[in-house]
Amino acid sequence: MLSAVKASQIDRTEYGATALAYCTGQVTEEQLQSAREDLEYWHAQIEQIESDLPIPLQSMLLDEALSAALRAQSLGVAVNEKLFIDTARRIDREHASAMSYANLIRGLLVGAAAQLEQDPRFRKIASGHPKCLDREDAIVYLLAGDSPLADEVAQNELVKEAVERAKQELHDGAPLADTRGWALLRRHDPASARQMAALIKADTAGKLIVDLDRWFYPTSSLVRYKQAMLAKIDGRTDEAKAMISEAERANIPMEVAF
């Protein structure tokens, strides 16, 4: 039994080192070309999406397309943000659901990131290690923290639209524990943010998943951010900052300070 545990630990260490090397490595032409091809495919799929296709299927296609768009955008490939935002708005308007909500937030943040790219402070964060942190995550974790840049990001019109949709989902939909929603709400509607925080604190399964992610992905920037955000939501702000510092000492890229 002990030898199996040791073997598992060795595998995790080796995997973590490999993952970190990929994350912090230079973007290759092969990776860029792959991102371009995926984005081109999904641009075409969304442009030609059939209106008579069942809405849930349209939402699933858009979810895949947004993942490709975020990956491409993070690597510096131009994205048709309007196409994704307009499609997400239409689907959410016609058949609101948890997935349509998530897709609309992602689409709006893709658009917001393109606008925020003009700010050298945001560009530095977003382009520091683009394979570790996509543009959506960069915005969310900025908003989870406290900085002058975060205050300005919160005033972006597309971000504010995302805030309104998060508020609507919390009060009129079937609210779920959503750390992204908390980050969006905390400046614009503290009362709603507290309500969301209560849902997150009660989400034992969600916390367990993050803990498991930390075990399986010990060098992941995203997992460290998730843990730090949960600590901050729980009122443990100093601990959240310490988590970021600990990751930095382990040479894990952490572009956003809490």
N, C-alpha and C positions, 0 to 999 in steps of 0.2 A: 504493500500500500504506500509506504513512504517513498519507494523508488518511483512509483507512478506519479506521486505529487511532485517530486523533484523534476521528473521529466516534463510534466506540465508546466512547471515554473520556467524551465529552460526554454520551452517552446514559446511561452509568452514573452520572455525577454528577447528572444531572437526576433519574434514577430514584431514586437514594439520597436526594436531598433530598425527593422526593415521599413515599417510603416513611417517612422519619423524621417528616415532618409528620403523616402519618396515625397513626403509632405514638404520637406524643406529644400528639396532639390530643384534645379532649374526646370522651367517648363520647356519641354522638347518640341521640336517641330512635329513629331509624330503625334504627340498629345494635342497640339493645336489643331492639326488636320483632323484628328478624330472628333474633337469638339465641334469643328466647323461642319463636318459631315453630318453629325448627329443633329445639330441645330438646323441645318438646311432641310433635313428630312422632316423634322417636327414643325418647322415653319410651314412647309407644304401641307402637312397633315392638318394643322389648325386652320390654315387658309381655306382648305377644301372640306372642312368638317360639315357633315350633312345635317341640316336642320331637323330632319325627321329621325335622326339617330337618337335612341333613348338618352335622356339627359344624364343618367348615371354613367353611361358609357362615355359620353362626351367629357364628363368630369374626370374619368379615369385617364382618358387620352390627354387632357390638359395637364393633369398631374405629371405624367411622364414628360410632356413637352416642357413644362416649367423646370423640371429637374435638369433637362438638357440645356435650357436657356441659362439657368444659374451657373452651371458648370462652364459654359462657353463665356458668359459675361465675366466670370472671375478670371478667366485666362486672357481676357482682353479682346474677345471676339464681339463684333457689333451684333446687337440683338434688336429685333423689332418689338420694342416694349409695348407699343400701342396695340399691336395685334393680341398680345397675351392679356393685357389689361382689359381691352374691349370684350374679348371672349369670356374672360373670367367674370366680368360684370354681368354680361348677358345670361350666362348659365346660373349665376347666383340669383339674378332677378327672376328667372323663369322657374327655378326649382332649388330653393335654398336648402342646404344640407351642411353637415359637418365638413364634407369634402369641398363643397362649393365655397364655403367660408374660408377654409385653409388655402384653396387655390387663389381666391381673390386677394387674401393678404399677401401671398407669395408674389402674385402678379404686380400688385401695387408696390411692393418693396423692390422688385426688379426695376420698375420704372423710377422709383425714388433713388435707387442706387445710381442709375444713369445720370440723373440730375446732380446728385451729390458728388459725382466724380469730378466736377469742376472745382471742388474745394480740395486744395492740396493736402489738408489734414486728413480728410476722409480717404483720399486716394492713397495716401501713405499706408493707412491701416488696411485698406481693402486689397492693395497690391503687394503687401509685405510678403505673405506666403499664401498665394491664391489657391493652392491645392489643399491648404489646411482650413481655410475660412472663406466661404462664399459671401457674396455681397449681402444677401438676406441676413445671414448670421452676423455679419459685421454691424448691420443696423440694429438688430435685436440686442446684441450684447453691448453696443454703445448705449442704447436706451436703458439697459439694465443698470448701467453705471451712472456716475455723476461727473460731468465735465461740461465746460462751455460748448464743446462741439456737440455733445449729446443734446444739450438744450436747443441748439440750432437745428439739428437733425429732426427733432420732435416737431418743429414748425414747418417742415416740408409739407406741401399740400397733399401729396399722395400718402405720406405717413399719416397725416391727420384724417384722411379718408379711411385708412386702415384702422385708426383708433375708433372712429365712429362705427365701423363694422364689427370690431371686437366688442364694443359696448352693446351693440344690438344683439350679438350672439349671446352675450352674458345674461342680458335681461329678458330677451324675447325668445331665444332659441332653447336648445338643450345644452346648457353650459357644461363644459368639460374643464378639467384642470389644464391650463394652457399657459406655460411660462412666457411664451411669446406675447400672448394677450396681456399678461401682467406688465411686461416691459413697455408695451404700447400705451397702456392706460395710466401708468403711475404718475406722469406729469400732467395729463389733461383731465383725469377724473380719479383723484385719489380714493374716493369712496368705492368706486367700481374696482379699482386695483386691490383694495383691501378685501373685497368680496372674492375676487379671483385668487388672492393669496390664501384665503381660507380653504378654497377648493384644492389648491395645490398642496397645502399642508396636510390635508386629509387623504391625499392620494398616495397611500402606502405602496401600491403596486408601481406607480411611476417612479418613486424614490428608489425602489428595489432595482428597477430596470437600469437607472443611472449608476447604481452601485455595481451592478453586474457589468455594465459597459466599462466602468473604470477597471474592473478586473481583466476583462477581455482585451481592452484597448488602452493599455497603461500610458501610452505616449500621445493620445489623441487630445488635441487642443479643444475640440468641441465638447468632449466629455468633461474636461476640467472646467470649461465655462459653465456647463450644465450644473455641475456640483456647486460651483461658486454662486450661481444664480439662486439655487435652492437654499443655500446658506443665507444669502441676503434676504430672500423672501421670508425666511424664518426669523429674521431680525438679527442674525449673526454676521453683521457687516464686517467686523474685524477679521473674523474667520474666513469670510469670502475673499478679502484682500490677501490674507495669508495663503490661501489656496492658489491664487494667481502667482504670487511671489514664489511659492514652492515649485510650481510648474516651470517658471522662468529659470530657476536655479537648476532644474533638470534639463535645461536647453529645449524645452517644449515651447514653440512659438505662441506667445500670448500678446496679440497686438492691442487689445483693449484692456485698460485698467479699470477695476471696480472701485 
